[in-house]
Amino acid sequence: MKVLMFGWEFPPVYSGGLGTACYGLTKALAKKGVEITFVMPQGPLDIKGDFVNLLIANNLAITNITIKKVASLLSPYSGSEDYYQRYQKIMQTKGNAEAALYGYNLHHEVYRFSEIAKLIAESEDFDVIHCHDWMTFPAGINAKQIKNKPLIVHIHATEFDRTGGNGVNQYVYDLEKTGMQLADMVIANSHHTKHLIINHYGIPPEKITVIHNAVDFSDGNFQQFRIRKEDKLVLFLGRITLQKGPDYFIEAAKMVLEKDPDVKFIVVGSGDMEAAMIQRAAQLGIGSKVLFAGFLKGEERDRIYKMADVYVMPSVSEPFGITPLEAMVRNTPTIISKQSGVSEVLRNCLKVDFWDVEELANKILGVLTYRHMHNELTILGYHEVLQFSWDFPADKCIELYDKFGGRT
């Protein structure tokens, strides 16, 4: 089985959960014999080689996966304003001739990426097309038209998740809806996401298959002892955006500190609400107790999970949420919002409505105060999450590939 896959990002260059999910899924698929050509945008600061050359291919160490990087200014989790800033930077540093290689705005660049997809589709041999999230949908549609191959679109988040339902970007919404309408099958990463797709996009339930995400723990020894330190540490790790609920985390931190002033809070990540959250912590008089660490990955990310006494994911609307699995497999007790896909499948964690800041603060204090609760969540959570292998999602994807693409 040969799959042409379009995505936003892929490790080691990634900035969020989509890259982590794509890596875990494709790695599991490749081990099961699926041949994958993964196409992704790569900005000029990361590309090595001639910018005029549209495609730069390199083989990963993982057998059966080939990455094709398209010279593009598209970037995950960004909007029109972010794109415009990147485009202006190219004009200022490289000149108009260099900038002319890219779309003059986000809409045009998505279109340009989809046109390059035609060239890839013409030159590649594949049985099925698999696209991850909205930026890649036009590319997948073009590839489908070129080779008349089945299209599967994978929804990791919708515009309603990203905006909380307020100020939905009509352009993004239209691309999402068109992609799902023209696809042969839609994969939702949770029932939470499936319900959004049905209610807000009008996609028939029978066209949607739910495939929950997993966690890849094959590259680390997670049975190591936790890192000991004097302070009690509460962790938020994720993009600092409306969707992830960092404001509720800060408000809960204030309530916790009123009961226990010896607790420290750390915010790992970046996003458009970062400055506002720093300012809010200062307004509440807890600025010295809240550390904003920026974006971490690799060993630094692993270390901060192991240092934390409790991990909190207070997302307003979380299609799935891989970070709780990452925390639990590192023996960190976890609190998650009920408004998340991962809450459908996790048992050994604490759950709270994202808006209930008082209850969130109570649960944080409970984990920090009651050693028995902390130990139970640590042990049971660790053993539960070991069952979340990417093999199961990969098997379900292969079933869809076989159904729509057939075996070669």
TORVEXVEX-166365 format. One line per 4 residues: their letters; for each residue x, y, z of C-alpha. Coordinates in steps of 0.02 Angstrom, whole numbers. Example, Ala and Ser with C-alpha at 12.3 -4.5 7.8 and 13.67 -1.06 7.14 Angstrom:
// TORVEXVEX-166365
AS	615:-225:390  684:-53:357
// end
This chain:
// TORVEXVEX-166365
MKVL	0:0:0  69:170:-51  3:329:29  29:509:-25
MFGW	14:608:137  4:797:158  40:878:326  91:1044:406
EFPP	240:986:507  347:836:551  484:814:683  618:870:711
VYSG	544:1035:644  376:1053:730  284:1166:849  136:1070:917
GLGT	30:914:933  -2:892:747  181:859:713  188:736:858
ACYG	32:645:795  95:637:615  260:565:673  182:432:784
LTKA	54:379:654  170:374:504  304:282:603  178:147:652
LAKK	110:136:474  284:118:402  325:-24:521  170:-114:458
GVEI	232:-103:278  140:52:216  247:157:99  222:343:135
TFVM	273:498:40  248:638:166  234:812:89  253:964:200
PQGP	288:1151:185  460:1205:241  507:1388:261  664:1458:178
LDIK	755:1478:344  749:1289:364  776:1236:184  949:1188:124
GDFV	976:1207:-61  914:1315:-203  751:1404:-161  701:1398:-344
NLLI	697:1208:-333  518:1173:-280  545:1001:-204  683:945:-89
ANNL	671:759:-47  767:667:87  744:493:159  715:471:345
AITN	802:335:443  631:251:457  608:133:311  457:165:198
ITIK	442:352:237  503:484:115  486:668:160  460:793:21
KVAS	482:972:78  398:1107:-23  478:1279:-17  335:1373:64
LLSP	300:1504:196  152:1405:264  170:1373:449  60:1277:571
YSGS	-52:1368:696  -34:1536:609  -155:1653:523  -153:1787:389
EDYY	-61:1915:495  78:1793:541  98:1744:360  108:1927:305
QRYQ	247:1958:431  348:1811:363  321:1871:185  377:2047:229
KIMQ	532:1978:314  580:1887:153  555:2047:53  664:2146:174
TKGN	805:2018:189  803:1931:20  721:2056:-97  568:2059:-209
AEAA	633:1924:-326  646:1800:-182  477:1850:-110  397:1827:-281
LYGY	426:1639:-263  292:1634:-128  110:1685:-114  81:1868:-73
NLHH	-44:1819:64  -98:1662:157  -239:1623:35  -125:1633:-115
EVYR	10:1527:-30  -115:1389:11  -166:1393:-172  16:1388:-228
FSEI	49:1239:-115  -101:1150:-191  -36:1182:-367  133:1107:-322
AKLI	35:956:-259  -18:926:-440  164:907:-490  194:787:-348
AESE	39:685:-389  92:670:-571  264:603:-525  217:491:-377
DFDV	143:317:-375  13:300:-237  -150:212:-194  -232:335:-76
IHCH	-212:517:-18  -211:560:168  -220:744:219  -197:820:391
DWMT	-297:978:429  -358:1124:325  -201:1196:244  -172:1033:152
FPAG	-350:1000:94  -337:1095:-73  -175:1000:-108  -262:835:-75
INAK	-410:883:-184  -292:925:-328  -198:761:-307  -364:668:-310
QIKN	-414:753:-472  -246:717:-555  -240:530:-518  -422:492:-475
KPLI	-367:414:-312  -470:410:-151  -449:553:-28  -452:535:162
VHIH	-448:695:266  -392:686:447  -464:816:565  -352:857:713
ATEF	-439:1022:751  -576:1129:675  -593:1316:661  -722:1304:801
DRTG	-590:1229:916  -460:1360:874  -577:1509:898  -693:1442:1031
GNGV	-834:1474:909  -805:1663:911  -737:1752:758  -729:1599:646
NQYV	-621:1631:493  -739:1603:347  -597:1563:226  -529:1426:339
YDLE	-704:1360:375  -744:1349:189  -583:1253:154  -620:1132:296
KTGM	-798:1103:237  -750:1082:54  -613:959:99  -731:853:203
QLAD	-867:859:70  -751:803:-70  -661:671:33  -706:488:21
MVIA	-687:472:210  -660:590:357  -556:538:508  -597:626:671
NSHH	-475:608:816  -616:597:944  -804:589:962  -792:770:1021
TKHL	-722:815:850  -848:705:759  -994:796:841  -920:965:789
IINH	-901:904:610  -1081:844:604  -1158:996:690  -1055:1136:611
YGIP	-1006:1066:440  -1156:957:397  -1053:802:359  -1154:638:371
PEKI	-1107:533:525  -1078:378:419  -939:469:324  -839:498:484
TVIH	-727:371:569  -661:407:744  -479:358:769  -408:417:935
NAVD	-227:472:947  -93:385:1049  81:421:1118  252:363:1059
FSDG	357:306:1207  477:194:1111  617:323:1109  633:349:1296
NFQQ	650:260:1462  499:325:1555  518:211:1705  658:320:1772
FRIR	630:400:1942  549:570:1946  663:720:1964  667:776:2146
KEDK	662:960:2194  607:1065:2342  465:1163:2263  294:1095:2221
LVLF	275:1122:2034  116:1135:1928  139:1125:1739  45:1196:1589
LGRI	119:1139:1424  41:1189:1259  12:1333:1140  -34:1490:1238
TLQK	-194:1522:1141  -379:1536:1179  -409:1354:1134  -289:1289:1267
GPDY	-362:1388:1413  -204:1468:1485  -310:1606:1564  -403:1477:1669
FIEA	-236:1405:1723  -176:1576:1784  -339:1611:1877  -329:1439:1961
AKMV	-147:1474:2007  -203:1628:2104  -329:1525:2203  -202:1387:2240
LEKD	-73:1513:2301  -199:1589:2421  -205:1418:2507  -24:1364:2481
PDVK	103:1501:2441  244:1375:2418  181:1312:2249  267:1362:2087
FIVV	182:1365:1916  269:1346:1749  197:1385:1577  285:1299:1433
GSGD	241:1354:1256  212:1508:1152  64:1591:1068  -36:1748:1042
MEAA	-96:1756:1224  78:1744:1302  100:1931:1335  -76:1945:1406
MIQR	-46:1797:1523  117:1871:1587  26:2035:1619  -120:1946:1704
AAQL	-3:1852:1821  76:2018:1869  -95:2099:1897  -142:1956:2014
GIGS	18:1980:2111  84:1806:2070  214:1852:1939  356:1785:2046
KVLF	267:1618:2062  233:1591:1876  376:1553:1757  351:1569:1569
AGFL	481:1452:1494  443:1468:1308  433:1323:1186  527:1166:1240
KGEE	556:1000:1153  665:847:1165  760:821:1328  703:989:1400
RDRI	521:943:1373  550:770:1448  636:845:1600  498:971:1638
YKMA	366:834:1635  468:734:1761  493:885:1873  307:928:1882
DVYV	202:866:2028  45:885:1923  10:925:1741  -144:1028:1695
MPSV	-230:1038:1525  -377:1161:1545  -422:1167:1359  -580:1256:1308
SEPF	-604:1142:1157  -475:1005:1133  -504:887:985  -394:757:1069
GITP	-243:812:1172  -84:708:1169  6:803:1308  -88:715:1452
LEAM	-26:548:1383  151:618:1374  138:675:1555  64:514:1623
VRNT	192:401:1539  323:505:1632  236:469:1798  156:641:1815
PTII	-22:650:1886  -137:740:1766  -291:851:1768  -384:878:1604
SKQS	-537:971:1546  -696:874:1510  -703:970:1346  -564:864:1269
GVSE	-561:710:1159  -434:622:1269  -557:629:1414  -660:501:1316
VLRN	-526:369:1336  -429:412:1496  -486:348:1666  -342:373:1786
CLKV	-335:562:1788  -441:701:1861  -568:790:1750  -645:962:1767
DFWD	-748:1084:1662  -625:1210:1592  -726:1357:1656  -737:1293:1836
VEEL	-580:1378:1901  -623:1348:2083  -640:1160:2054  -479:1158:1955
ANKI	-388:1243:2099  -463:1118:2222  -403:971:2117  -228:1044:2101
LGVL	-220:1066:2290  -286:890:2315  -149:811:2210  -15:918:2293
TYRH	-79:887:2470  -136:706:2477  9:589:2446  -104:437:2423
MHNE	-200:524:2284  -38:578:2201  34:402:2207  -125:319:2142
LTIL	-137:438:1993  48:413:1958  49:223:1959  -121:189:1880
GYHE	-99:327:1751  71:261:1697  7:84:1671  -149:144:1582
VLQF	-58:252:1456  61:110:1411  -88:38:1316  -100:191:1204
SWDF	10:126:1063  6:202:888  -14:24:821  -203:29:848
PADK	-233:196:757  -118:134:618  -219:-27:600  -381:72:585
CIEL	-303:185:452  -244:33:355  -422:-35:358  -480:128:276
YDKF	-337:122:150  -385:-56:102  -569:-10:89  -545:141:-24
GGRT	-375:114:-105  -362:-74:-119  -204:-176:-107  -67:-162:-238
// end
